[in-house]
Amino acid sequence: MMSRGHACGMWILAAILVGCFLAVLPTAPAHWRRYELMFYVLGLLFPLLGLLSLNSERGRELRLQWRIIRSERKEIRQEMRRRKDLEKHRENLRKRNALRE
């Protein structure tokens, strides 16, 4: 949804990342073996990096560009719909004129 220009897509992704972070947080290993510690740190690090990338300046610019593209697509769809309706109206007028003659 975020790539289509919807702002709620970013909030959904942020909620998923926060949920992942909170799910890993209470699972601290008791004896802190090396591989357990590595997985724990990675489990905390990746959601934080995802949130950081969402909040970065480039991420904000990208979301702004997606919003602009979304509004342009909406305008194009409206214009195409208007042209299609106009063409239907013209065709109906041609049929009426042909029936009158």
N, CA, C and O atoms as a GROMACS GRO file, in nm:
protein
  404
    1MET      N    1   0.082  -0.119   0.000
    1MET     CA    2   0.000   0.000   0.000
    1MET      C    3   0.086   0.126   0.000
    1MET      O    4   0.051   0.229  -0.057
    2MET      N    5   0.199   0.114   0.065
    2MET     CA    6   0.284   0.232   0.072
    2MET      C    7   0.338   0.266  -0.067
    2MET      O    8   0.352   0.384  -0.100
    3SER      N    9   0.369   0.166  -0.147
    3SER     CA   10   0.422   0.193  -0.280
    3SER      C   11   0.317   0.250  -0.373
    3SER      O   12   0.351   0.301  -0.480
    4ARG      N   13   0.191   0.241  -0.336
    4ARG     CA   14   0.084   0.301  -0.416
    4ARG      C   15   0.052   0.443  -0.372
    4ARG      O   16  -0.036   0.508  -0.429
    5GLY      N   17   0.122   0.492  -0.271
    5GLY     CA   18   0.104   0.630  -0.228
    5GLY      C   19   0.010   0.649  -0.111
    5GLY      O   20  -0.024   0.763  -0.078
    6HIS      N   21  -0.032   0.541  -0.049
    6HIS     CA   22  -0.121   0.552   0.066
    6HIS      C   23  -0.039   0.568   0.194
    6HIS      O   24   0.053   0.490   0.219
    7ALA      N   25  -0.071   0.668   0.273
    7ALA     CA   26   0.004   0.694   0.396
    7ALA      C   27  -0.017   0.584   0.499
    7ALA      O   28   0.072   0.557   0.580
    8CYS      N   29  -0.133   0.520   0.497
    8CYS     CA   30  -0.159   0.416   0.598
    8CYS      C   31  -0.067   0.296   0.579
    8CYS      O   32  -0.045   0.220   0.673
    9GLY      N   33  -0.014   0.277   0.460
    9GLY     CA   34   0.079   0.167   0.436
    9GLY      C   35   0.205   0.180   0.519
    9GLY      O   36   0.259   0.081   0.567
   10MET      N   37   0.253   0.303   0.536
   10MET     CA   38   0.371   0.327   0.617
   10MET      C   39   0.343   0.295   0.763
   10MET      O   40   0.427   0.238   0.832
   11TRP      N   41   0.223   0.333   0.809
   11TRP     CA   42   0.189   0.306   0.949
   11TRP      C   43   0.171   0.156   0.974
   11TRP      O   44   0.205   0.107   1.082
   12ILE      N   45   0.119   0.084   0.876
   12ILE     CA   46   0.107  -0.061   0.890
   12ILE      C   47   0.245  -0.124   0.900
   12ILE      O   48   0.268  -0.209   0.986
   13LEU      N   49   0.336  -0.082   0.812
   13LEU     CA   50   0.472  -0.135   0.816
   13LEU      C   51   0.542  -0.099   0.948
   13LEU      O   52   0.612  -0.182   1.005
   14ALA      N   53   0.523   0.023   0.995
   14ALA     CA   54   0.583   0.063   1.122
   14ALA      C   55   0.526  -0.020   1.238
   14ALA      O   56   0.600  -0.059   1.328
   15ALA      N   57   0.396  -0.048   1.235
   15ALA     CA   58   0.335  -0.130   1.340
   15ALA      C   59   0.390  -0.272   1.338
   15ALA      O   60   0.414  -0.332   1.443
   16ILE      N   61   0.411  -0.327   1.219
   16ILE     CA   62   0.469  -0.462   1.208
   16ILE      C   63   0.611  -0.463   1.264
   16ILE      O   64   0.648  -0.555   1.337
   17LEU      N   65   0.690  -0.362   1.230
   17LEU     CA   66   0.828  -0.357   1.280
   17LEU      C   67   0.832  -0.340   1.432
   17LEU      O   68   0.914  -0.403   1.499
   18VAL      N   69   0.747  -0.256   1.486
   18VAL     CA   70   0.741  -0.239   1.632
   18VAL      C   71   0.695  -0.369   1.697
   18VAL      O   72   0.747  -0.408   1.802
   19GLY      N   73   0.599  -0.436   1.636
   19GLY     CA   74   0.553  -0.565   1.688
   19GLY      C   75   0.664  -0.668   1.689
   19GLY      O   76   0.678  -0.744   1.785
   20CYS      N   77   0.744  -0.672   1.582
   20CYS     CA   78   0.857  -0.764   1.578
   20CYS      C   79   0.959  -0.732   1.687
   20CYS      O   80   1.011  -0.821   1.754
   21PHE      N   81   0.986  -0.604   1.704
   21PHE     CA   82   1.080  -0.562   1.808
   21PHE      C   83   1.030  -0.603   1.946
   21PHE      O   84   1.106  -0.657   2.027
   22LEU      N   85   0.903  -0.577   1.973
   22LEU     CA   86   0.847  -0.610   2.104
   22LEU      C   87   0.835  -0.761   2.125
   22LEU      O   88   0.839  -0.808   2.239
   23ALA      N   89   0.820  -0.837   2.017
   23ALA     CA   90   0.814  -0.982   2.030
   23ALA      C   91   0.950  -1.041   2.065
   23ALA      O   92   0.957  -1.140   2.137
   24VAL      N   93   1.056  -0.981   2.016
   24VAL     CA   94   1.191  -1.031   2.042
   24VAL      C   95   1.242  -0.984   2.177
   24VAL      O   96   1.319  -1.054   2.242
   25LEU      N   97   1.201  -0.867   2.220
   25LEU     CA   98   1.256  -0.804   2.340
   25LEU      C   99   1.249  -0.893   2.466
   25LEU      O  100   1.350  -0.904   2.536
   26PRO      N  101   1.136  -0.956   2.497
   26PRO     CA  102   1.133  -1.036   2.620
   26PRO      C  103   1.198  -1.174   2.609
   26PRO      O  104   1.200  -1.249   2.706
   27THR      N  105   1.251  -1.208   2.494
   27THR     CA  106   1.308  -1.342   2.476
   27THR      C  107   1.458  -1.344   2.500
   27THR      O  108   1.530  -1.419   2.435
   28ALA      N  109   1.505  -1.263   2.591
   28ALA     CA  110   1.649  -1.257   2.619
   28ALA      C  111   1.695  -1.393   2.671
   28ALA      O  112   1.635  -1.450   2.762
   29PRO      N  113   1.802  -1.445   2.612
   29PRO     CA  114   1.851  -1.575   2.657
   29PRO      C  115   1.906  -1.567   2.800
   29PRO      O  116   1.965  -1.466   2.839
   30ALA      N  117   1.887  -1.674   2.875
   30ALA     CA  118   1.925  -1.674   3.016
   30ALA      C  119   2.077  -1.682   3.035
   30ALA      O  120   2.133  -1.616   3.122
   31HIS      N  121   2.143  -1.764   2.955
   31HIS     CA  122   2.286  -1.788   2.976
   31HIS      C  123   2.374  -1.711   2.879
   31HIS      O  124   2.496  -1.716   2.892
   32TRP      N  125   2.318  -1.644   2.784
   32TRP     CA  126   2.390  -1.560   2.686
   32TRP      C  127   2.500  -1.636   2.614
   32TRP      O  128   2.616  -1.594   2.612
   33ARG      N  129   2.462  -1.749   2.556
   33ARG     CA  130   2.557  -1.817   2.468
   33ARG      C  131   2.578  -1.731   2.345
   33ARG      O  132   2.496  -1.645   2.312
   34ARG      N  133   2.688  -1.755   2.278
   34ARG     CA  134   2.728  -1.667   2.169
   34ARG      C  135   2.625  -1.664   2.057
   34ARG      O  136   2.587  -1.555   2.012
   35TYR      N  137   2.578  -1.778   2.010
   35TYR     CA  138   2.483  -1.780   1.898
   35TYR      C  139   2.345  -1.728   1.942
   35TYR      O  140   2.275  -1.665   1.863
   36GLU      N  141   2.306  -1.753   2.067
   36GLU     CA  142   2.180  -1.699   2.116
   36GLU      C  143   2.185  -1.547   2.125
   36GLU      O  144   2.090  -1.478   2.088
   37LEU      N  145   2.296  -1.495   2.172
   37LEU     CA  146   2.314  -1.351   2.180
   37LEU      C  147   2.312  -1.288   2.041
   37LEU      O  148   2.253  -1.182   2.020
   38MET      N  149   2.377  -1.356   1.945
   38MET     CA  150   2.380  -1.304   1.808
   38MET      C  151   2.239  -1.296   1.750
   38MET      O  152   2.202  -1.194   1.691
   39PHE      N  153   2.160  -1.401   1.767
   39PHE     CA  154   2.022  -1.400   1.715
   39PHE      C  155   1.936  -1.296   1.786
   39PHE      O  156   1.852  -1.231   1.725
   40TYR      N  157   1.959  -1.280   1.915
   40TYR     CA  158   1.883  -1.181   1.992
   40TYR      C  159   1.914  -1.039   1.943
   40TYR      O  160   1.824  -0.959   1.921
   41VAL      N  161   2.042  -1.012   1.926
   41VAL     CA  162   2.082  -0.878   1.880
   41VAL      C  163   2.031  -0.853   1.739
   41VAL      O  164   1.983  -0.744   1.709
   42LEU      N  165   2.041  -0.953   1.651
   42LEU     CA  166   1.990  -0.936   1.514
   42LEU      C  167   1.838  -0.918   1.514
   42LEU      O  168   1.784  -0.839   1.435
   43GLY      N  169   1.770  -0.990   1.602
   43GLY     CA  170   1.625  -0.975   1.612
   43GLY      C  171   1.583  -0.838   1.659
   43GLY      O  172   1.474  -0.790   1.625
   44LEU      N  173   1.667  -0.773   1.738
   44LEU     CA  174   1.639  -0.636   1.780
   44LEU      C  175   1.688  -0.533   1.678
   44LEU      O  176   1.628  -0.427   1.661
   45LEU      N  177   1.797  -0.566   1.610
   45LEU     CA  178   1.860  -0.471   1.520
   45LEU      C  179   1.779  -0.449   1.392
   45LEU      O  180   1.761  -0.335   1.349
   46PHE      N  181   1.730  -0.556   1.330
   46PHE     CA  182   1.662  -0.542   1.201
   46PHE      C  183   1.533  -0.460   1.207
   46PHE      O  184   1.512  -0.376   1.119
   47PRO      N  185   1.446  -0.480   1.306
   47PRO     CA  186   1.330  -0.390   1.312
   47PRO      C  187   1.368  -0.244   1.336
   47PRO      O  188   1.304  -0.154   1.282
   48LEU      N  189   1.472  -0.222   1.416
   48LEU     CA  190   1.516  -0.084   1.439
   48LEU      C  191   1.572  -0.022   1.311
   48LEU      O  192   1.549   0.096   1.284
   49LEU      N  193   1.644  -0.101   1.232
   49LEU     CA  194   1.695  -0.050   1.104
   49LEU      C  195   1.580  -0.022   1.007
   49LEU      O  196   1.585   0.075   0.931
   50GLY      N  197   1.478  -0.106   1.010
   50GLY     CA  198   1.360  -0.081   0.926
   50GLY      C  199   1.289   0.047   0.964
   50GLY      O  200   1.249   0.124   0.877
   51LEU      N  201   1.274   0.071   1.094
   51LEU     CA  202   1.212   0.196   1.140
   51LEU      C  203   1.299   0.316   1.106
   51LEU      O  204   1.248   0.423   1.071
   52LEU      N  205   1.430   0.299   1.115
   52LEU     CA  206   1.521   0.407   1.080
   52LEU      C  207   1.510   0.441   0.932
   52LEU      O  208   1.510   0.558   0.895
   53SER      N  209   1.501   0.339   0.848
   53SER     CA  210   1.489   0.365   0.704
   53SER      C  211   1.355   0.431   0.670
   53SER      O  212   1.348   0.513   0.579
   54LEU      N  213   1.249   0.396   0.743
   54LEU     CA  214   1.120   0.462   0.721
   54LEU      C  215   1.127   0.609   0.760
   54LEU      O  216   1.064   0.694   0.696
   55ASN      N  217   1.202   0.640   0.863
   55ASN     CA  218   1.207   0.776   0.915
   55ASN      C  219   1.318   0.860   0.852
   55ASN      O  220   1.332   0.978   0.883
   56SER      N  221   1.397   0.801   0.764
   56SER     CA  222   1.508   0.875   0.704
   56SER      C  223   1.456   0.978   0.604
   56SER      O  224   1.340   0.973   0.561
   57GLU      N  225   1.542   1.070   0.568
   57GLU     CA  226   1.504   1.175   0.474
   57GLU      C  227   1.473   1.116   0.336
   57GLU      O  228   1.379   1.159   0.269
   58ARG      N  229   1.552   1.018   0.295
   58ARG     CA  230   1.525   0.953   0.166
   58ARG      C  231   1.393   0.879   0.166
   58ARG      O  232   1.320   0.879   0.066
   59GLY      N  233   1.362   0.816   0.276
   59GLY     CA  234   1.233   0.747   0.286
   59GLY      C  235   1.117   0.844   0.276
   59GLY      O  236   1.015   0.815   0.212
   60ARG      N  237   1.132   0.960   0.338
   60ARG     CA  238   1.027   1.062   0.331
   60ARG      C  239   1.014   1.116   0.189
   60ARG      O  240   0.903   1.136   0.140
   61GLU      N  241   1.129   1.139   0.122
   61GLU     CA  242   1.125   1.185  -0.017
   61GLU      C  243   1.057   1.083  -0.106
   61GLU      O  244   0.978   1.118  -0.194
   62LEU      N  245   1.087   0.956  -0.084
   62LEU     CA  246   1.027   0.850  -0.164
   62LEU      C  247   0.876   0.846  -0.145
   62LEU      O  248   0.802   0.832  -0.242
   63ARG      N  249   0.830   0.857  -0.021
   63ARG     CA  250   0.686   0.858   0.003
   63ARG      C  251   0.620   0.980  -0.060
   63ARG      O  252   0.507   0.971  -0.110
   64LEU      N  253   0.689   1.094  -0.059
   64LEU     CA  254   0.636   1.213  -0.124
   64LEU      C  255   0.624   1.191  -0.275
   64LEU      O  256   0.523   1.228  -0.335
   65GLN      N  257   0.726   1.130  -0.335
   65GLN     CA  258   0.720   1.101  -0.479
   65GLN      C  259   0.606   1.004  -0.510
   65GLN      O  260   0.538   1.020  -0.611
   66TRP      N  261   0.586   0.904  -0.425
   66TRP     CA  262   0.475   0.810  -0.447
   66TRP      C  263   0.341   0.880  -0.440
   66TRP      O  264   0.250   0.850  -0.517
   67ARG      N  265   0.328   0.976  -0.346
   67ARG     CA  266   0.203   1.052  -0.337
   67ARG      C  267   0.181   1.135  -0.462
   67ARG      O  268   0.068   1.144  -0.512
   68ILE      N  269   0.287   1.196  -0.513
   68ILE     CA  270   0.275   1.276  -0.636
   68ILE      C  271   0.234   1.188  -0.753
   68ILE      O  272   0.146   1.225  -0.830
   69ILE      N  273   0.298   1.074  -0.766
   69ILE     CA  274   0.264   0.981  -0.874
   69ILE      C  275   0.120   0.934  -0.860
   69ILE      O  276   0.048   0.922  -0.959
   70ARG      N  277   0.078   0.906  -0.737
   70ARG     CA  278  -0.060   0.863  -0.714
   70ARG      C  279  -0.160   0.970  -0.758
   70ARG      O  280  -0.261   0.939  -0.821
   71SER      N  281  -0.132   1.096  -0.724
   71SER     CA  282  -0.223   1.203  -0.764
   71SER      C  283  -0.223   1.221  -0.915
   71SER      O  284  -0.328   1.249  -0.974
   72GLU      N  285  -0.106   1.205  -0.979
   72GLU     CA  286  -0.101   1.215  -1.126
   72GLU      C  287  -0.182   1.102  -1.190
   72GLU      O  288  -0.256   1.125  -1.286
   73ARG      N  289  -0.169   0.981  -1.137
   73ARG     CA  290  -0.247   0.869  -1.190
   73ARG      C  291  -0.396   0.894  -1.174
   73ARG      O  292  -0.476   0.862  -1.263
   74LYS      N  293  -0.434   0.950  -1.061
   74LYS     CA  294  -0.576   0.980  -1.037
   74LYS      C  295  -0.627   1.081  -1.138
   74LYS      O  296  -0.737   1.066  -1.192
   75GLU      N  297  -0.547   1.184  -1.165
   75GLU     CA  298  -0.587   1.284  -1.265
   75GLU      C  299  -0.599   1.222  -1.403
   75GLU      O  300  -0.692   1.253  -1.478
   76ILE      N  301  -0.506   1.134  -1.438
   76ILE     CA  302  -0.511   1.067  -1.568
   76ILE      C  303  -0.635   0.980  -1.578
   76ILE      O  304  -0.702   0.980  -1.682
   77ARG      N  305  -0.667   0.905  -1.472
   77ARG     CA  306  -0.788   0.821  -1.474
   77ARG      C  307  -0.914   0.906  -1.491
   77ARG      O  308  -1.004   0.870  -1.566
   78GLN      N  309  -0.919   1.019  -1.421
   78GLN     CA  310  -1.036   1.107  -1.434
   78GLN      C  311  -1.047   1.162  -1.575
   78GLN      O  312  -1.157   1.170  -1.630
   79GLU      N  313  -0.935   1.201  -1.634
   79GLU     CA  314  -0.936   1.254  -1.770
   79GLU      C  315  -0.980   1.146  -1.870
   79GLU      O  316  -1.058   1.173  -1.961
   80MET      N  317  -0.928   1.024  -1.852
   80MET     CA  318  -0.968   0.915  -1.942
   80MET      C  319  -1.116   0.883  -1.926
   80MET      O  320  -1.184   0.856  -2.025
   81ARG      N  321  -1.166   0.885  -1.804
   81ARG     CA  322  -1.308   0.860  -1.781
   81ARG      C  323  -1.393   0.969  -1.846
   81ARG      O  324  -1.497   0.941  -1.905
   82ARG      N  325  -1.347   1.094  -1.834
   82ARG     CA  326  -1.419   1.205  -1.895
   82ARG      C  327  -1.422   1.191  -2.047
   82ARG      O  328  -1.525   1.214  -2.110
   83ARG      N  329  -1.308   1.153  -2.107
   83ARG     CA  330  -1.303   1.134  -2.252
   83ARG      C  331  -1.392   1.019  -2.297
   83ARG      O  332  -1.459   1.027  -2.400
   84LYS      N  333  -1.392   0.912  -2.219
   84LYS     CA  334  -1.475   0.797  -2.253
   84LYS      C  335  -1.623   0.834  -2.248
   84LYS      O  336  -1.699   0.798  -2.337
   85ASP      N  337  -1.663   0.906  -2.144
   85ASP     CA  338  -1.802   0.951  -2.133
   85ASP      C  339  -1.839   1.045  -2.246
   85ASP      O  340  -1.949   1.037  -2.301
   86LEU      N  341  -1.748   1.133  -2.282
   86LEU     CA  342  -1.772   1.226  -2.393
   86LEU      C  343  -1.788   1.150  -2.524
   86LEU      O  344  -1.875   1.184  -2.605
   87GLU      N  345  -1.705   1.050  -2.545
   87GLU     CA  346  -1.714   0.971  -2.668
   87GLU      C  347  -1.845   0.892  -2.672
   87GLU      O  348  -1.906   0.881  -2.778
   88LYS      N  349  -1.889   0.838  -2.560
   88LYS     CA  350  -2.018   0.769  -2.555
   88LYS      C  351  -2.132   0.865  -2.589
   88LYS      O  352  -2.223   0.831  -2.664
   89HIS      N  353  -2.125   0.985  -2.534
   89HIS     CA  354  -2.228   1.085  -2.560
   89HIS      C  355  -2.230   1.121  -2.709
   89HIS      O  356  -2.337   1.133  -2.768
   90ARG      N  357  -2.113   1.139  -2.769
   90ARG     CA  358  -2.106   1.170  -2.912
   90ARG      C  359  -2.162   1.056  -2.996
   90ARG      O  360  -2.234   1.080  -3.093
   91GLU      N  361  -2.130   0.934  -2.957
   91GLU     CA  362  -2.181   0.818  -3.032
   91GLU      C  363  -2.334   0.812  -3.023
   91GLU      O  364  -2.400   0.783  -3.122
   92ASN      N  365  -2.388   0.838  -2.906
   92ASN     CA  366  -2.534   0.839  -2.891
   92ASN      C  367  -2.597   0.949  -2.976
   92ASN      O  368  -2.703   0.927  -3.036
   93LEU      N  369  -2.535   1.065  -2.983
   93LEU     CA  370  -2.586   1.173  -3.068
   93LEU      C  371  -2.581   1.135  -3.215
   93LEU      O  372  -2.673   1.166  -3.291
   94ARG      N  373  -2.474   1.067  -3.257
   94ARG     CA  374  -2.464   1.022  -3.396
   94ARG      C  375  -2.575   0.922  -3.428
   94ARG      O  376  -2.634   0.927  -3.536
   95LYS      N  377  -2.602   0.831  -3.335
   95LYS     CA  378  -2.709   0.733  -3.357
   95LYS      C  379  -2.845   0.801  -3.368
   95LYS      O  380  -2.926   0.766  -3.454
   96ARG      N  381  -2.870   0.898  -3.282
   96ARG     CA  382  -2.997   0.970  -3.286
   96ARG      C  383  -3.013   1.045  -3.418
   96ARG      O  384  -3.120   1.044  -3.479
   97ASN      N  385  -2.906   1.110  -3.462
   97ASN     CA  386  -2.912   1.182  -3.588
   97ASN      C  387  -2.932   1.087  -3.706
   97ASN      O  388  -3.001   1.121  -3.802
   98ALA      N  389  -2.873   0.969  -3.699
   98ALA     CA  390  -2.890   0.871  -3.807
   98ALA      C  391  -3.033   0.820  -3.810
   98ALA      O  392  -3.087   0.794  -3.918
   99LEU      N  393  -3.097   0.805  -3.694
   99LEU     CA  394  -3.236   0.758  -3.690
   99LEU      C  395  -3.332   0.865  -3.742
   99LEU      O  396  -3.434   0.831  -3.801
  100ARG      N  397  -3.302   0.990  -3.722
  100ARG     CA  398  -3.388   1.099  -3.766
  100ARG      C  399  -3.384   1.114  -3.918
  100ARG      O  400  -3.484   1.155  -3.978
  101GLU      N  401  -3.274   1.083  -3.978
  101GLU     CA  402  -3.261   1.103  -4.123
  101GLU      C  403  -3.317   0.992  -4.202
  101GLU      O  404  -3.313   0.996  -4.325
   0.00000   0.00000   0.00000
